[in-house]
Amino acid sequence: MQQIKQHILRLREKLRRWEYLYYVEASPEVSDSEYDRVMTELRDLEGKRPDLLTIDSPSHRVGGQVQNNFCQVYHEVPMLSLDNVFEETDFLAFNKRVLARLRSNNDITYCCELKIDGLAVSLLYENGVLVRAATRGDGAIGEDITANVRTIRTVPLRLQYNCKDDLPRLLEIRGEVFMLEAGFQQLNEIAKRDGGKVFANPRNAASGSLRQLDPSITARRPLTFYCYGVGLLEDGTLSESHWECLQQFKAWGVPVSDHIRLCTGSAEVLDFYKNVHKARSTLGFDIDGVVIKVDSLSLQQQLGFMAHAPRWAIAYKFPSQEQQTRVQDVEFQVGRTGLITPVARLEPVMVSGTIVSNATLHNANEVKRLDLMIGDTVIVRRAADVIPQIVSVVSFKRPKDAQMVEFPSQCPVCGSHVERMDGQAIVRCPAGLVCAAQRKAALKHFVSRRAMNIKGMGAKIIEQLVERELVKTPVDVFRLNKESLTRLEHIGPKSALNLLNAIDKAKQTTFARFLYALNIREVGQATAANLAAAYGTLNALTAADIDSLMRVQDIGKIVATQVHSFFKERHNLEVIRKLLSPPIEIYWPQTVAASEFINDNPFAGKIIVLTGWFNTMSRDQAKNQLVALSARVTSNISTKTDLLIAGKEAGSKIFKAKKLNIPIMDEAKLMRFLRK
């Protein structure tokens, strides 16, 4: 019994240390797999011995039960707001008031910090264990968000302290929960892809994530935390310096920003403000100013409080990043992948030193979230000081003649019918072969090594051909001549001849390569090979319905829908017809559909890894043939691998395969099977 308890305690200490090093110090000590292994072991033991489960266990971070609502929390020490200043003269007036109230002529030492644009929270520790977390609320009453805060990796569930530390019995640490810009962008990218809710800014994302009734949702959000002060303190003492208190909290494992400074006198404070303002865009998270606090706690007590804010602190805010303007129109842009995005055309307005006249609206869900109409007055900000975005609509200013935003049924560039995926807010143009907006990307893909493999036709040549309107669709690539090519930069007669030979050679290909070259959305090399193997001919593939396509190996409803939509678009079919007809006549050896494969196929359904180099064919050629035989070819050896095919200079994969008892086949045996 005692041994299990001690083992659980050791596992918890390991995990706490690893979490602190990974999430706070950014210097991981072990691999993710090792962390996961130890966490799994801890959860298993706690599951067997629920009597040993404690609220500070790292296993609590995954999220608890869904709540019906948030309970109220009364702040024993009110969480007051700060007064704001926006000009240097206003800060100097604050400094003068502090000196006057203290009846001092000496420069005051201030602790200067970043004003992070997040959500203020209170963390209550009892004997070093987190027992409650609450929002600021109105300063007197907040909401209990303990279950959600436990999922934030940077918040310690137990303070790291030595026995000799004089840890208070009750200690309320206050700070800001926020979201890094990179995490925010990733969260919104996933939301856009899945047609989910797109957040206007990191602060809204952090606030929305903390107020989830289901803690498992909060656990999946990239939240972090910085401490900025202390509230309730019982049965314990802290330093008389605010800065030293923060350093003590840091020693106990609480995250504290590295950007805090002790500044003596107003001149040093102003230098700090200017330096932070200059470095603002490099921080990786949103701030809207700096916070300036008298460092001495005894002087703070002397200065006291007003009804709503302390007299010993001030927020010196940066110039506003948000402005009001009017939406003149909403237009639709087509991206290089066919994604159709609504863009608001705005009355030009100055935001953070830059004239803003456009702002992306992402998708239909974002338009709906904002309740946006043409003619509305909106609040605009520059996300991360760069990307203009509409934060909200000023609804009471909506004019009577405001117009609904209507999404197009046809591509605004090429006129093709747009496609909308079920359950998603995304609208796309499927005519990748002819749509001018998608032209460069589609052509670069078409000529690439794994597609039509036109050697020598790189990105720079494609860009010149498109910009000079010499090539509009893949058909035009095969119509190029020596005269048109030599008009391009850095292309002489010899280079032009080599390129024309490569174009002619590319006419002989494989069915799988041709399908991959068409740049059908969601169709990579493996999927193209599976389609070629399953249908054998282009006629059979173009006639296939969604149900038939979904029966092909590794193809689900999304991919099947994309393939079906592509071959139903008449512009695409016309380009394909021209590529396969005289005078171009792209062709490939006749393939046999998978349903007609001989039964003696040792590769069907197998997971295969290729290693080394081969005499008779390239690795890509071997991979294509294996996929055509319904094999799945992967890059790495694992316990799921069925077969390793080894060429010359195979390297470490041979040893790993032997260790895992995975069969190994050489090139000669592979070729014998392929000849069959």
C-alpha positions in Angstrom: 0.0 0.0 0.0 2.7 2.5 1.1 4.8 1.6 -1.9 2.0 2.5 -4.3 1.4 5.8 -2.5 5.1 6.7 -2.7 5.3 5.8 -6.3 2.3 8.0 -7.1 3.9 10.9 -5.3 7.2 10.4 -7.3 5.2 10.3 -10.6 3.4 13.6 -9.6 6.7 15.3 -8.7 8.2 14.2 -12.0 5.3 15.5 -14.0 5.2 18.9 -12.2 8.9 19.4 -12.8 8.5 18.5 -16.5 5.5 20.8 -16.9 7.3 23.7 -15.3 10.4 23.2 -17.5 8.3 22.8 -20.7 5.6 25.4 -20.3 7.3 28.1 -18.1 11.0 27.8 -18.8 10.6 26.6 -22.4 13.4 24.0 -21.9 11.9 20.5 -22.0 13.8 17.8 -20.2 12.1 14.7 -21.7 10.3 13.8 -24.9 6.5 14.1 -25.3 6.2 10.3 -25.5 8.0 9.9 -22.1 5.7 12.6 -20.6 2.7 10.8 -22.0 3.9 7.4 -20.7 4.4 8.7 -17.1 1.0 10.6 -17.2 -0.7 7.4 -18.4 0.9 5.4 -15.6 -0.2 8.0 -13.0 -3.8 7.9 -14.3 -3.9 4.1 -14.2 -2.6 4.1 -10.6 -5.1 6.8 -9.5 -7.9 4.9 -11.2 -7.0 1.8 -9.2 -6.6 3.8 -6.0 -9.1 6.7 -6.1 -8.6 7.2 -2.3 -5.1 8.6 -3.2 -6.4 11.1 -5.8 -5.7 14.7 -4.8 -6.9 18.0 -6.3 -3.3 19.1 -7.1 -2.5 16.0 -9.2 -1.2 16.8 -12.7 -3.8 14.3 -14.0 -6.5 17.0 -13.3 -5.3 19.1 -16.2 -7.2 17.2 -18.8 -10.5 18.8 -17.8 -13.3 17.8 -15.4 -17.1 17.3 -15.7 -19.3 19.7 -17.6 -20.8 22.3 -15.4 -24.3 23.8 -15.6 -23.2 27.3 -14.6 -20.5 29.2 -12.8 -20.8 29.8 -9.1 -20.1 33.3 -7.7 -16.9 34.1 -5.8 -16.6 37.0 -3.3 -13.1 38.6 -3.4 -11.9 39.1 0.1 -9.6 41.8 -1.2 -11.3 43.6 -4.1 -9.8 43.3 -7.5 -9.8 47.0 -8.4 -9.2 48.4 -11.9 -6.4 50.9 -12.7 -6.7 54.5 -13.8 -5.4 55.1 -17.4 -3.2 57.8 -18.8 -2.4 58.2 -22.5 0.0 61.1 -22.7 3.4 61.7 -21.2 2.1 64.9 -19.4 -0.6 62.7 -17.7 2.0 60.3 -16.4 4.1 63.1 -15.1 1.1 64.5 -13.3 0.5 61.1 -11.7 4.2 61.0 -10.5 3.8 64.5 -9.1 0.7 63.5 -7.2 2.5 60.5 -5.7 5.4 62.7 -4.5 3.0 65.3 -3.1 1.0 62.7 -1.1 4.2 61.2 0.3 5.6 64.6 0.9 8.8 63.6 -0.8 11.3 65.3 -3.1 13.2 62.0 -3.8 12.7 60.0 -7.0 10.2 57.1 -6.5 11.2 53.6 -7.4 8.5 52.0 -9.6 8.0 48.4 -10.7 7.1 48.6 -14.4 5.3 45.8 -16.1 3.5 45.0 -19.4 -0.2 45.6 -19.6 -1.2 42.3 -21.1 -4.5 42.3 -23.0 -6.0 39.2 -21.4 -8.4 38.3 -18.6 -7.6 39.1 -15.0 -7.9 36.0 -12.7 -7.4 35.2 -9.0 -5.6 32.0 -7.9 -6.1 31.0 -4.3 -3.4 28.6 -2.8 -4.0 26.9 0.5 -0.7 25.5 2.0 0.7 25.7 -1.5 -2.2 23.8 -3.3 -4.5 25.6 -5.8 -8.0 25.4 -4.3 -9.8 28.1 -6.2 -9.6 30.2 -9.4 -11.9 33.1 -10.2 -12.5 35.8 -12.7 -12.3 39.5 -11.7 -16.0 40.1 -12.4 -17.0 43.5 -11.1 -14.0 43.6 -8.7 -16.1 42.5 -5.7 -17.8 39.3 -7.2 -16.3 37.0 -9.8 -17.0 33.6 -11.2 -15.5 30.3 -10.1 -13.5 28.9 -13.0 -11.3 26.5 -11.0 -11.9 23.5 -13.3 -11.0 25.5 -16.4 -7.8 27.1 -14.9 -6.5 23.7 -13.8 -6.2 22.8 -17.5 -3.8 25.7 -18.2 -0.3 24.2 -18.2 1.5 27.2 -17.0 -0.6 27.5 -13.8 1.0 25.4 -11.0 -1.5 23.1 -9.2 1.0 23.0 -6.3 3.7 25.7 -5.6 7.3 24.5 -5.7 8.8 25.3 -2.3 11.3 23.9 0.1 10.5 23.0 3.7 12.5 26.0 4.9 10.3 28.4 2.8 7.9 30.5 4.9 4.9 29.7 2.7 1.7 31.5 3.7 -1.2 29.3 4.7 -3.5 31.3 2.3 -2.0 33.1 -0.7 -4.0 34.7 -3.5 -1.9 35.2 -6.6 -3.3 37.5 -9.2 -2.5 37.6 -12.9 -3.6 37.6 -16.5 -4.7 34.6 -18.6 -4.0 35.3 -22.3 -3.3 33.6 -25.6 0.0 33.9 -27.6 -0.5 35.2 -31.1 0.8 32.0 -32.7 -1.7 29.9 -30.7 -4.5 32.3 -31.5 -3.8 32.1 -35.3 -3.7 28.3 -35.1 -7.0 28.2 -33.2 -8.6 30.4 -35.9 -7.1 28.5 -38.8 -8.7 25.3 -37.4 -12.0 27.1 -36.9 -11.9 28.4 -40.5 -11.1 25.0 -41.8 -13.9 23.3 -39.9 -16.4 26.1 -40.3 -16.3 26.9 -36.5 -16.3 30.1 -34.6 -13.5 32.5 -35.6 -12.4 34.8 -32.7 -11.9 38.5 -33.4 -8.7 38.8 -31.3 -6.7 36.9 -28.7 -8.4 38.5 -25.8 -11.8 37.4 -26.9 -10.4 33.9 -27.5 -8.9 33.7 -24.0 -12.1 35.0 -22.4 -14.3 32.6 -24.4 -12.0 29.7 -23.6 -12.0 30.4 -19.8 -15.8 30.6 -19.7 -16.5 27.2 -21.2 -18.8 25.1 -19.1 -16.9 22.0 -20.4 -13.3 22.1 -19.1 -12.1 19.7 -21.7 -12.7 22.4 -24.3 -10.6 24.9 -22.3 -7.9 22.2 -22.1 -7.6 22.2 -25.9 -7.1 26.0 -26.1 -3.6 27.4 -26.1 -3.9 29.5 -22.9 -1.1 30.8 -20.8 -0.7 32.8 -17.6 1.5 35.6 -16.1 1.4 36.7 -12.4 1.3 40.4 -11.7 0.5 40.7 -8.0 -0.9 39.4 -4.7 -4.4 39.7 -3.1 -5.3 37.9 0.1 -2.5 36.9 2.4 -3.0 35.0 5.7 -0.6 33.4 8.2 2.5 34.3 6.3 4.7 37.2 5.2 6.1 38.5 2.0 8.9 41.0 1.0 8.3 44.7 1.3 9.1 45.1 -2.4 6.5 44.4 -5.0 9.3 43.4 -7.4 10.8 41.0 -4.9 7.4 39.4 -4.3 7.1 38.6 -8.0 10.6 37.1 -7.9 9.5 34.9 -4.9 6.4 33.8 -6.8 8.7 32.9 -9.7 10.9 30.8 -7.4 7.7 29.0 -6.3 7.0 28.0 -10.0 4.5 30.8 -10.9 5.1 32.3 -14.3 6.2 35.9 -14.2 7.0 38.0 -17.3 10.7 38.7 -18.0 9.8 42.2 -19.1 9.3 43.7 -15.6 11.8 46.4 -14.6 12.6 48.5 -11.5 12.8 52.2 -12.6 13.8 55.0 -10.3 12.4 58.4 -11.3 10.0 59.4 -14.1 12.8 59.6 -16.8 13.5 55.8 -16.4 9.8 55.0 -16.5 9.4 57.0 -19.7 12.4 55.1 -21.2 10.8 51.8 -20.3 7.5 52.9 -21.9 9.2 53.9 -25.1 11.3 50.7 -25.3 8.3 48.5 -24.8 6.3 50.4 -27.3 9.1 49.9 -29.9 9.4 46.1 -29.1 5.6 45.6 -28.9 5.2 43.7 -32.2 8.0 41.3 -31.3 6.6 40.0 -28.0 4.3 37.4 -29.5 1.2 38.4 -27.5 -1.0 41.5 -27.3 -0.3 44.3 -24.8 -2.0 47.7 -24.8 0.4 49.6 -22.6 2.5 49.4 -19.4 1.6 49.3 -15.8 3.5 51.5 -13.3 3.4 50.6 -9.6 5.1 52.1 -6.6 7.5 49.3 -5.6 7.5 49.7 -1.8 4.5 48.0 -0.2 4.7 50.3 2.8 4.5 53.3 0.5 1.6 51.7 -1.3 -0.3 51.5 2.0 0.5 55.2 2.7 -0.9 56.2 -0.7 -4.0 54.1 -0.3 -7.0 53.7 -2.6 -9.7 55.6 -4.3 -13.2 54.1 -4.7 -12.3 52.2 -7.9 -8.5 52.2 -8.2 -5.3 52.4 -6.1 -3.4 55.7 -5.9 0.0 53.9 -6.2 -0.5 52.4 -9.7 -1.4 53.7 -13.2 -1.8 52.1 -16.6 0.1 54.1 -19.3 -1.7 53.0 -22.4 -0.4 53.0 -26.0 -2.3 55.0 -28.7 -5.5 53.3 -29.7 -5.3 50.4 -32.1 -9.1 50.5 -32.7 -11.0 53.0 -34.8 -14.5 53.4 -36.2 -15.3 53.5 -39.9 -18.0 52.5 -42.3 -18.4 49.4 -44.6 -18.9 50.7 -48.1 -19.1 47.3 -49.8 -18.3 43.6 -49.4 -16.4 42.0 -52.3 -15.2 38.4 -52.8 -11.7 37.4 -53.5 -10.5 34.0 -54.9 -7.3 32.7 -53.4 -4.7 30.5 -55.1 -6.5 27.3 -53.7 -9.9 28.5 -54.9 -11.1 29.6 -51.4 -13.6 32.5 -51.8 -13.2 35.0 -49.1 -15.4 38.1 -48.3 -13.5 41.3 -48.0 -15.0 44.5 -46.5 -14.2 47.7 -48.4 -14.0 50.4 -45.7 -13.9 54.2 -45.6 -10.2 54.8 -45.2 -9.2 55.2 -41.5 -5.9 55.6 -39.7 -5.2 52.7 -37.3 -1.9 52.4 -35.5 -0.2 54.7 -37.9 -1.4 53.0 -41.1 -4.4 53.8 -43.4 -6.8 50.9 -43.4 -9.3 50.5 -46.3 -9.9 46.7 -46.4 -10.5 44.0 -43.9 -11.0 40.2 -44.5 -14.2 38.7 -43.2 -12.9 35.0 -43.5 -16.1 33.2 -44.2 -19.9 33.1 -43.8 -19.7 32.3 -40.1 -17.7 35.4 -39.4 -20.2 37.6 -41.3 -23.0 35.9 -39.3 -21.1 36.3 -36.0 -20.6 40.0 -36.5 -24.1 40.4 -37.9 -22.5 42.6 -40.5 -24.4 44.5 -43.3 -23.1 46.8 -46.0 -23.4 50.4 -44.7 -22.7 49.4 -41.1 -20.4 51.4 -38.8 -17.7 49.0 -37.5 -14.8 49.0 -35.1 -11.5 48.1 -36.8 -8.2 47.0 -35.3 -4.9 45.7 -36.6 -4.3 42.2 -35.3 -0.7 42.0 -34.1 -0.2 45.5 -35.4 -0.4 44.1 -39.0 -3.6 42.6 -40.2 -6.7 44.8 -40.3 -9.8 43.1 -39.0 -13.4 44.1 -38.0 -13.9 43.6 -34.2 -17.6 44.4 -34.0 -20.5 46.3 -35.5 -21.8 49.5 -33.9 -25.4 48.3 -34.2 -27.2 51.4 -33.1 -25.6 53.3 -36.0 -27.0 50.9 -38.6 -28.6 53.0 -41.5 -32.1 52.1 -42.8 -30.7 51.3 -46.2 -28.1 48.8 -44.9 -27.8 45.7 -47.3 -27.4 42.0 -46.5 -24.1 40.4 -47.5 -24.9 37.9 -50.3 -22.4 35.1 -51.0 -21.9 34.4 -54.7 -23.2 31.3 -56.4 -20.6 31.6 -59.2 -16.9 32.3 -59.0 -16.4 36.1 -59.3 -13.2 35.4 -61.4 -14.1 32.6 -63.9 -17.9 32.2 -63.5 -17.8 28.5 -62.5 -20.4 27.2 -60.0 -19.0 27.5 -56.5 -19.1 24.5 -54.0 -20.1 24.6 -50.4 -19.1 21.6 -48.2 -21.9 20.3 -45.9 -21.7 21.7 -42.4 -18.9 24.1 -43.3 -18.9 27.9 -43.9 -16.2 27.6 -46.6 -17.0 28.5 -50.3 -14.7 27.4 -53.1 -14.2 27.6 -56.8 -13.6 24.0 -58.1 -12.3 25.1 -61.5 -8.6 25.0 -60.6 -7.5 24.3 -64.1 -9.0 27.5 -65.7 -9.6 30.0 -62.9 -7.2 32.9 -63.3 -7.0 33.4 -59.5 -5.7 29.9 -59.1 -3.6 29.9 -62.3 0.0 30.2 -61.0 -0.4 27.7 -58.1 -2.2 25.2 -60.4 0.4 25.4 -63.1 3.3 25.1 -60.7 1.7 22.0 -59.4 0.9 20.6 -62.8 4.5 20.7 -64.1 6.1 19.6 -60.8 8.4 16.5 -60.4 5.8 14.3 -58.8 3.1 15.4 -61.3 3.8 15.8 -65.0 7.5 16.1 -64.3 8.4 18.8 -66.9 12.1 19.2 -66.1 13.4 22.8 -66.2 10.0 24.5 -65.9 10.4 26.0 -62.5 8.4 28.5 -60.5 10.1 31.6 -62.1 9.3 30.4 -65.6 5.7 29.7 -64.7 5.3 33.2 -63.2 6.7 34.8 -66.4 4.4 32.7 -68.6 1.3 33.6 -66.6 2.2 37.3 -66.2 2.8 37.7 -70.0 -0.5 35.7 -70.6 1.4 33.1 -72.6 -0.2 30.3 -70.5 -3.7 30.3 -69.0 -4.4 26.6 -68.6 -2.3 23.4 -68.7 -3.2 23.0 -72.3 -1.2 26.1 -73.2 1.9 24.6 -71.7 1.9 22.0 -74.6 1.4 24.8 -77.1 4.5 26.7 -76.3 7.2 27.1 -79.0 10.8 28.2 -79.2 9.8 31.8 -80.2 7.6 32.3 -77.1 10.1 30.7 -74.7 13.1 32.7 -75.8 11.1 35.9 -75.1 11.4 35.0 -71.4 14.2 36.2 -69.1 17.2 34.0 -68.9 15.9 31.6 -71.6 18.2 31.2 -74.6 17.7 29.0 -77.7 19.3 26.0 -76.1 17.3 26.3 -72.9 14.2 26.7 -74.9 14.9 23.5 -76.9 15.6 21.5 -73.7 12.3 22.7 -72.2 10.3 21.8 -75.4 11.9 18.3 -75.3 10.9 18.0 -71.6 7.3 19.1 -72.4 7.1 16.5 -75.2 8.5 13.8 -73.0 5.9 14.6 -70.3 3.1 13.5 -72.7 3.8 9.9 -71.7 3.0 9.5 -68.0 0.9 7.3 -65.7 -2.8 7.5 -64.9 -2.0 8.2 -61.2 0.5 11.0 -62.1 -2.0 12.6 -64.4 -4.7 12.6 -61.7 -2.3 14.1 -59.2 -1.3 16.8 -61.7 -4.9 18.0 -62.1 -4.6 19.5 -58.6 -8.0 18.1 -57.4 -8.5 19.4 -53.8 -7.6 16.8 -51.1 -6.1 14.5 -53.7 -2.4 13.8 -53.0 -0.1 11.2 -54.6 -1.4 8.3 -52.6 -5.1 9.2 -53.2 -4.4 9.7 -56.9 -2.8 6.2 -57.1 -5.7 4.7 -55.2 -8.2 6.2 -57.6 -6.2 5.1 -60.6 -5.9 1.6 -59.2 -9.6 1.5 -58.4 -11.1 2.7 -61.7 -8.4 1.9 -64.3 -9.7 4.5 -66.8 -10.6 8.2 -66.8 -14.1 7.4 -68.2 -14.9 5.1 -65.3 -13.6 7.7 -62.8 -15.5 10.6 -64.2 -18.7 8.5 -64.2 -18.3 7.5 -60.5 -20.7 8.9 -57.9 -19.9 9.8 -54.3 -20.9 6.5 -52.9 -18.7 4.6 -55.4 -15.7 6.9 -54.6 -16.1 6.4 -50.9 -15.5 2.7 -51.4 -12.0 3.4 -52.6 -9.2 2.8 -50.1 -8.6 5.7 -47.7 -11.3 7.9 -49.3 -14.0 9.4 -47.1 -16.9 11.7 -47.8 -14.9 15.0 -48.0 -12.4 13.6 -50.5 -15.1 11.9 -52.5 -17.2 15.1 -52.7 -14.2 17.1 -53.9 -13.3 14.5 -56.6 -17.0 14.3 -57.7 -17.3 18.2 -57.9 -14.1 18.5 -59.9 -15.3 16.1 -62.6 -18.7 17.7 -62.8 -17.3 21.1 -63.6 -17.5 21.5 -67.4 -14.4 23.9 -67.5 -12.3 21.1 -66.0 -13.6 18.5 -68.3 -12.9 20.7 -71.3 -9.2 21.1 -70.3 -8.9 17.4 -69.8 -10.4 16.7 -73.2 -7.9 19.0 -74.9 -5.0 17.4 -73.0 -5.9 13.9 -74.1 -6.9 14.8 -77.7 -4.7 15.7 -80.8 -2.4 17.5 -81.2 -1.3 17.1 -77.5 -2.4 13.5 -76.8 -1.2 12.8 -73.3 -1.3 9.1 -72.8 -0.3 6.3 -70.3 -0.1 2.6 -70.3 -3.5 0.9 -69.8 -4.0 0.1 -66.1 -6.0 -2.7 -64.6 -8.6 -1.7 -62.0 -8.0 -3.0 -58.5 -11.1 -5.2 -58.7 -9.4 -7.1 -61.6 -6.1 -7.7 -59.8 -4.9 -11.3 -59.6 -5.5 -12.9 -56.2 -1.8 -13.6 -55.7 -1.0 -10.0 -54.7 1.3 -9.9 -51.6 1.1 -6.1 -51.3 -2.7 -5.5 -51.2 -3.7 -3.8 -48.0 -0.1 -3.9 -46.6 1.8 -1.0 -44.9 5.2 -0.9 -46.6 8.3 1.1 -46.1 11.0 1.7 -48.8 14.6 2.3 -47.9 17.9 2.6 -49.7 18.3 3.1 -53.5 17.3 0.8 -56.3 19.0 -0.2 -59.6 16.0 -0.8 -61.8 13.7 2.1 -60.8 13.6 5.2 -58.6 12.0 5.1 -55.1 9.1 7.2 -56.5 8.5 4.7 -59.3 8.5 1.8 -56.8 6.1 3.7 -54.5 3.7 4.4 -57.4 3.6 0.8 -58.5 3.1 -0.5 -54.9 0.2 2.0 -54.3 -1.3 0.9 -57.6 -1.3 -2.6 -56.1 -3.4 -1.3 -53.1 -0.4 -1.0 -50.8 0.1 1.9 -48.4 3.6 3.2 -48.5 4.9 5.2 -45.4 8.2 6.8 -44.5 8.9 5.4 -41.0 9.2 1.9 -39.5 6.7 1.2 -36.7 5.0 -1.8 -35.1 2.2 -1.4 -37.7 4.6 -1.9 -40.7 4.0 -5.1 -42.6 7.0 -5.1 -44.9 10.3 -3.3 -45.4 11.7 -3.3 -49.0 15.4 -2.6 -48.9 17.6 -1.4 -51.7 21.3 -0.6 -51.5 22.7 1.4 -48.5 19.5 0.7 -46.5 20.9 2.1 -43.2 19.2 2.0 -39.8 15.8 0.9 -40.9 17.1 -2.6 -41.5 18.1 -2.9 -37.9 14.8 -1.5 -36.7 12.8 -3.9 -38.9 14.8 -6.9 -37.6 14.3 -5.7 -34.0 10.5 -5.5 -34.6 10.5 -8.8 -36.5 9.2 -7.1 -39.7 9.8 -9.1 -42.9 12.4 -7.6 -45.3 12.3 -8.0 -49.1 15.2 -7.1 -51.5 14.9 -5.4 -54.8 15.3 -8.6 -56.9 12.3 -10.2 -55.1 10.3 -7.0 -55.5 10.9 -6.9 -59.3 9.9 -10.6 -59.6 6.5 -9.8 -58.1 6.0 -6.7 -60.1 6.8 -8.5 -63.4 4.0 -10.9 -62.5 
